[in-house]
Amino acid sequence: MIPTDLKYTEEHEWVQVGGDLEDGVVRIGITDHAQDALGDIVFVELPAEGTAVTAGEVCGEVESTKSVSELFAPITGEVVRRNEELDGAPEVINTDPYGKGWMFEVRLADAAQLDGLLDAAAYGEKTAS
């Protein structure tokens, strides 16, 4: 099931706006579809706090027993927090990709860039084919 309260990218990242997050900050992770395709995740390299990330550019990587996959920034901004728990337990991404498996948080450079992301229905259509 694809959560309807998130935004998505073509590269299978999700973006959470609102909730318990500070205004102008979004939480980012990879989708259930992505973690399933990767298989058992054994390592993640996330951008450090204070790092500037640019939408569409590589900002980290996810390593699984099958392969190494690049992690793309879905939006432009500054990393304000990373999920330190993934350093010791990257497999959480496999079991809870939309919850405890979140990866990092970014302060948006421009909130209008969220309009360019996919909603759950559009992402569902993309992954159904």
C-alpha positions as CSV (number, residue, x, y, z in Angstrom):
1,M,0.0,0.0,0.0
2,I,1.3,3.5,-0.9
3,P,0.7,6.1,1.8
4,T,-1.5,8.9,0.4
5,D,-0.1,11.6,2.7
6,L,3.4,11.5,1.1
7,K,4.9,12.9,-2.2
8,Y,7.0,10.7,-4.4
9,T,9.8,10.9,-7.0
10,E,10.4,8.8,-10.2
11,E,13.5,7.4,-8.4
12,H,11.4,5.9,-5.6
13,E,12.0,8.4,-2.8
14,W,9.2,9.7,-0.6
15,V,8.8,13.1,0.9
16,Q,6.8,13.8,4.0
17,V,5.5,17.4,4.6
18,G,3.9,18.4,7.9
19,G,3.1,16.1,10.7
20,D,5.5,16.5,13.6
21,L,8.0,18.3,11.4
22,E,9.0,21.9,11.8
23,D,7.6,24.3,9.1
24,G,9.7,24.3,6.0
25,V,11.3,20.9,6.8
26,V,10.6,17.7,5.0
27,R,11.4,14.1,5.9
28,I,12.8,11.8,3.1
29,G,13.1,8.0,2.7
30,I,12.9,5.3,0.0
31,T,9.6,3.6,-0.9
32,D,8.5,0.1,-0.1
33,H,8.8,-0.6,-3.8
34,A,12.5,0.5,-3.7
35,Q,13.4,-1.5,-0.6
36,D,11.7,-4.6,-2.0
37,A,13.6,-4.3,-5.3
38,L,16.9,-3.8,-3.4
39,G,16.5,-6.8,-1.1
40,D,18.1,-7.0,2.3
41,I,19.7,-3.6,3.0
42,V,23.0,-3.9,4.8
43,F,24.4,-0.3,4.7
44,V,23.3,3.2,4.0
45,E,25.4,6.3,3.4
46,L,23.4,9.5,4.2
47,P,24.3,13.1,3.7
48,A,25.7,14.8,6.8
49,E,23.8,17.5,8.7
50,G,24.6,20.9,7.2
51,T,25.1,19.4,3.7
52,A,23.4,21.3,0.8
53,V,21.5,18.9,-1.5
54,T,20.2,19.6,-5.0
55,A,17.0,18.0,-6.4
56,G,17.9,15.1,-8.8
57,E,21.5,14.8,-7.7
58,V,23.1,11.9,-5.8
59,C,23.4,12.5,-2.1
60,G,24.1,9.1,-0.7
61,E,23.8,5.4,-1.3
62,V,22.0,2.3,-0.2
63,E,23.8,-1.1,-0.2
64,S,21.9,-4.4,-0.2
65,T,22.9,-8.0,-0.5
66,K,22.1,-7.6,-4.2
67,S,23.6,-4.3,-5.3
68,V,24.6,-0.7,-4.4
69,S,22.0,2.0,-5.4
70,E,22.5,5.7,-5.5
71,L,20.2,7.8,-3.3
72,F,18.9,11.0,-5.1
73,A,17.8,14.2,-3.3
74,P,14.1,14.7,-4.2
75,I,14.3,18.4,-3.4
76,T,16.8,21.2,-2.9
77,G,17.8,22.4,0.5
78,E,20.0,21.8,3.6
79,V,20.1,18.6,5.5
80,V,19.1,19.4,9.1
81,R,18.9,15.9,10.5
82,R,19.8,12.3,9.6
83,N,18.4,9.1,11.0
84,E,21.4,8.0,13.0
85,E,19.7,4.7,13.9
86,L,20.2,3.5,10.4
87,D,24.0,3.5,11.0
88,G,23.7,0.4,13.2
89,A,20.4,-1.0,11.9
90,P,20.0,-0.3,8.1
91,E,17.6,-3.3,7.9
92,V,14.9,-1.1,9.5
93,I,14.4,0.3,6.0
94,N,13.2,-3.1,4.8
95,T,10.8,-3.6,7.7
96,D,9.4,0.0,8.1
97,P,10.4,2.2,5.0
98,Y,7.7,4.8,5.7
99,G,8.2,5.0,9.5
100,K,11.4,4.2,11.5
101,G,13.3,3.7,8.2
102,W,13.2,7.4,7.2
103,M,16.6,8.6,6.1
104,F,17.1,12.4,6.5
105,E,15.3,15.7,6.9
106,V,15.9,18.8,4.7
107,R,15.0,22.5,5.1
108,L,13.4,23.4,1.8
109,A,15.1,26.1,-0.3
110,D,11.7,26.7,-2.0
111,A,8.4,25.0,-1.0
112,A,7.1,25.3,-4.6
113,Q,9.4,22.5,-5.6
114,L,7.0,20.1,-3.8
115,D,4.5,20.7,-6.6
116,G,6.7,18.8,-9.0
117,L,6.6,15.6,-7.0
118,L,4.2,12.7,-7.7
119,D,1.1,12.1,-5.5
120,A,0.3,8.5,-4.3
121,A,-2.0,7.8,-7.3
122,A,0.6,8.8,-9.9
123,Y,3.4,6.9,-8.1
124,G,1.1,3.9,-7.9
125,E,0.5,4.0,-11.7
126,K,4.3,4.3,-12.3
127,T,5.1,1.2,-10.1
128,A,2.2,-0.9,-11.4
129,S,3.7,-1.2,-14.8
